[in-house]
Amino acid sequence: MGRRLTDTLFQCLARSAVHEGSQASPVQGRIRVCDPVRIFPTFALSCVLDNQQDSGAELTDRSFIYDEVFKYLGEFGRYQKRLYFMLCLPAIVSALHKLGGVFLQAKAAHRCRLPGDDSHANYTLPSNIMNMSYPWDVGEKYWSSCLVLDANFTGDYYKNNIPANRSEACDSWVYDRTLYSSSTVMEFDLVCDLSWMPATTDAVFMSGDLIGSTLFGYFSDRFGRRPIFFFTLAMQSIFGIAAAAMPNAVGFMITRFLIGLTASALYVAAYILAMELVGPTKRMFAAMIYAYFFTTGYILCAFFSYFLNNWRYLQLALSAPGLILFSYWWFLPESTRWLLSNRQKVAAKRILIKAADVNKVTIPDKVLENIRLFVGSLSEEGKDHSVLDLVRVRSVRARTLIIGFNWFVISCTYFGLSWNSPNLGGNDYVNFLMSGLVEIPAPALLIFTLDRWGRKPIFTGCMFGTAIVLLVSNFISSGEH
């Protein structure tokens, strides 16, 4: 819920930017809401949701004129519903890639391989054999998984029942394959001295996510939503399939970084395209429903992982749904809002006329012509805006930093809990599935409360509630090994 609310709170920040910039023209003030945050695409989503219904605005008011179209087109007609549903599906694909690492890099119990163990050796050994083969790990309260006793493991040695008093590190392991038949950790032996690599791969993935969000967020405003949608989709599909063929851990890490570049970028491109289709009074509802598709991807990831126990097959399965989205090439138009903001009046008008035809309505020529005249008036302003506009004014700068910090905290908490759900104890798949299912009530709750209770009370309440629960969880005792 916190991830949804952060986007909503940023609307308040955007409106503050308009207020602080009141000395500028009406057009400049409203552009200040959206253009400066193009470099922060996640925050930019809330700009799309800004409900501007100033009935007294002049025809040269950019947002008012575009929203005015929905009075004739319909706020959520057949045309919008069809494209909206199509654009919700990329959220599932993004969730699969963002959360699939839990099972791609699944950890399994392991022990050092003994001289008599072949490639099909069983992980489980009798306690007397374990006691004669491995030193006791006091910290883990179990036999060591990284050290083996320095002994000649013969029949006589085991008969004597006196363990060796020296141990040494091993370079080969036997894994418990009861739950997972394979993972990158098991195949590439990312345990003991290399146990840092899975977590580093996750960090590299999120670094790619950060860079990709910033980079493609800018490109989306510069070159259009549609080309960035298909470019990031192509990147994600290519490197998603390539990851399944990587022969070592470094290669897998590199491909995960490249997938990370597109994980949020594809989500954001599709999200903005979807929200720009919807009329002002329906946007909040559409935004919350969109969140359910990410949750659907979360849940599907658990099922894919359960039935595809080999990490290479799983990686292919996580990437395959993205290939279906290439069919959108023949159906998905560019955002009319983006076309208007980039002086492509004829193309925007053509899309609106087609949408009206599908919705079986008519948009008056006067409205269409006013949109075109608005684009002309915008160019006369001749002023560009940047992300620096979010930090020029003291009050807006403070709010920008607060919301940015909150987003950082929410992301750390959300992915920290999601990625570590197998560590809760019990069945890994059930834990992960439950972590996805608990998201279901959040968007529905926001639909009914966000406009009634306000953004700030709900947001702060959720943050305090989460903090209390996390603190209390530290006092819950863990079970034995």
BELDA-V124757 format. One record per residue. N is the residue number from 1. RES is the residue in one letter. SS is DSSP state (H for helix, E for strand, L for the rest). Layout:
n	res	ss
N	RES	SS
N	RES	SS
This chain:
n	res	ss
1	M	L
2	G	H
3	R	H
4	R	H
5	L	H
6	T	H
7	D	H
8	T	H
9	L	H
10	F	H
11	Q	H
12	C	H
13	L	H
14	A	H
15	R	H
16	S	H
17	A	H
18	V	H
19	H	H
20	E	H
21	G	L
22	S	L
23	Q	L
24	A	L
25	S	L
26	P	H
27	V	H
28	Q	H
29	G	H
30	R	H
31	I	H
32	R	H
33	V	H
34	C	H
35	D	H
36	P	H
37	V	H
38	R	H
39	I	H
40	F	L
41	P	H
42	T	H
43	F	H
44	A	H
45	L	H
46	S	H
47	C	H
48	V	H
49	L	H
50	D	L
51	N	L
52	Q	L
53	Q	L
54	D	L
55	S	L
56	G	L
57	A	L
58	E	L
59	L	L
60	T	L
61	D	L
62	R	H
63	S	H
64	F	H
65	I	H
66	Y	H
67	D	H
68	E	H
69	V	L
70	F	H
71	K	H
72	Y	H
73	L	H
74	G	L
75	E	L
76	F	L
77	G	L
78	R	H
79	Y	H
80	Q	H
81	K	H
82	R	H
83	L	H
84	Y	H
85	F	H
86	M	H
87	L	H
88	C	H
89	L	H
90	P	H
91	A	H
92	I	H
93	V	H
94	S	H
95	A	H
96	L	H
97	H	H
98	K	H
99	L	H
100	G	L
101	G	H
102	V	H
103	F	H
104	L	H
105	Q	L
106	A	L
107	K	L
108	A	L
109	A	L
110	H	E
111	R	E
112	C	E
113	R	L
114	L	L
115	P	L
116	G	L
117	D	L
118	D	L
119	S	L
120	H	L
121	A	L
122	N	L
123	Y	L
124	T	L
125	L	L
126	P	L
127	S	H
128	N	H
129	I	H
130	M	H
131	N	H
132	M	H
133	S	H
134	Y	L
135	P	L
136	W	E
137	D	E
138	V	L
139	G	L
140	E	L
141	K	L
142	Y	E
143	W	E
144	S	L
145	S	L
146	C	L
147	L	E
148	V	E
149	L	E
150	D	L
151	A	L
152	N	L
153	F	L
154	T	L
155	G	H
156	D	H
157	Y	H
158	Y	H
159	K	H
160	N	H
161	N	L
162	I	L
163	P	L
164	A	L
165	N	L
166	R	L
167	S	E
168	E	E
169	A	E
170	C	L
171	D	L
172	S	L
173	W	E
174	V	E
175	Y	E
176	D	L
177	R	L
178	T	L
179	L	L
180	Y	L
181	S	L
182	S	L
183	S	L
184	T	H
185	V	H
186	M	H
187	E	H
188	F	L
189	D	L
190	L	L
191	V	L
192	C	H
193	D	H
194	L	H
195	S	L
196	W	H
197	M	H
198	P	H
199	A	H
200	T	H
201	T	H
202	D	H
203	A	H
204	V	H
205	F	H
206	M	H
207	S	H
208	G	H
209	D	H
210	L	H
211	I	H
212	G	H
213	S	H
214	T	H
215	L	H
216	F	H
217	G	H
218	Y	H
219	F	H
220	S	H
221	D	H
222	R	H
223	F	H
224	G	L
225	R	H
226	R	H
227	P	H
228	I	H
229	F	H
230	F	H
231	F	H
232	T	H
233	L	H
234	A	H
235	M	H
236	Q	H
237	S	H
238	I	H
239	F	H
240	G	H
241	I	H
242	A	H
243	A	H
244	A	L
245	A	L
246	M	L
247	P	L
248	N	L
249	A	H
250	V	H
251	G	H
252	F	H
253	M	H
254	I	H
255	T	H
256	R	H
257	F	H
258	L	H
259	I	H
260	G	H
261	L	H
262	T	H
263	A	H
264	S	H
265	A	H
266	L	H
267	Y	H
268	V	H
269	A	H
270	A	H
271	Y	H
272	I	H
273	L	H
274	A	H
275	M	H
276	E	L
277	L	L
278	V	L
279	G	L
280	P	H
281	T	H
282	K	H
283	R	H
284	M	H
285	F	H
286	A	H
287	A	H
288	M	H
289	I	H
290	Y	H
291	A	H
292	Y	H
293	F	H
294	F	H
295	T	H
296	T	H
297	G	H
298	Y	H
299	I	H
300	L	H
301	C	H
302	A	H
303	F	H
304	F	H
305	S	H
306	Y	H
307	F	H
308	L	L
309	N	L
310	N	L
311	W	H
312	R	H
313	Y	H
314	L	H
315	Q	H
316	L	H
317	A	H
318	L	H
319	S	H
320	A	H
321	P	H
322	G	H
323	L	H
324	I	H
325	L	H
326	F	H
327	S	H
328	Y	H
329	W	H
330	W	H
331	F	L
332	L	L
333	P	L
334	E	L
335	S	L
336	T	H
337	R	H
338	W	H
339	L	H
340	L	H
341	S	H
342	N	L
343	R	L
344	Q	L
345	K	H
346	V	H
347	A	H
348	A	H
349	K	H
350	R	H
351	I	H
352	L	H
353	I	H
354	K	H
355	A	H
356	A	H
357	D	H
358	V	H
359	N	H
360	K	L
361	V	L
362	T	L
363	I	L
364	P	L
365	D	H
366	K	H
367	V	H
368	L	H
369	E	H
370	N	H
371	I	H
372	R	H
373	L	H
374	F	H
375	V	H
376	G	H
377	S	H
378	L	H
379	S	H
380	E	H
381	E	H
382	G	L
383	K	L
384	D	L
385	H	L
386	S	L
387	V	L
388	L	L
389	D	H
390	L	H
391	V	H
392	R	H
393	V	L
394	R	H
395	S	H
396	V	H
397	R	H
398	A	H
399	R	H
400	T	H
401	L	H
402	I	H
403	I	H
404	G	H
405	F	H
406	N	H
407	W	H
408	F	H
409	V	H
410	I	H
411	S	H
412	C	H
413	T	H
414	Y	H
415	F	H
416	G	H
417	L	H
418	S	H
419	W	H
420	N	L
421	S	H
422	P	H
423	N	H
424	L	H
425	G	L
426	G	L
427	N	L
428	D	H
429	Y	H
430	V	H
431	N	H
432	F	H
433	L	H
434	M	H
435	S	H
436	G	H
437	L	H
438	V	L
439	E	L
440	I	H
441	P	H
442	A	H
443	P	H
444	A	H
445	L	H
446	L	H
447	I	H
448	F	H
449	T	H
450	L	H
451	D	H
452	R	H
453	W	H
454	G	L
455	R	H
456	K	H
457	P	H
458	I	H
459	F	H
460	T	H
461	G	H
462	C	H
463	M	H
464	F	H
465	G	H
466	T	H
467	A	H
468	I	H
469	V	H
470	L	H
471	L	H
472	V	H
473	S	H
474	N	L
475	F	L
476	I	L
477	S	L
478	S	L
479	G	L
480	E	L
481	H	L
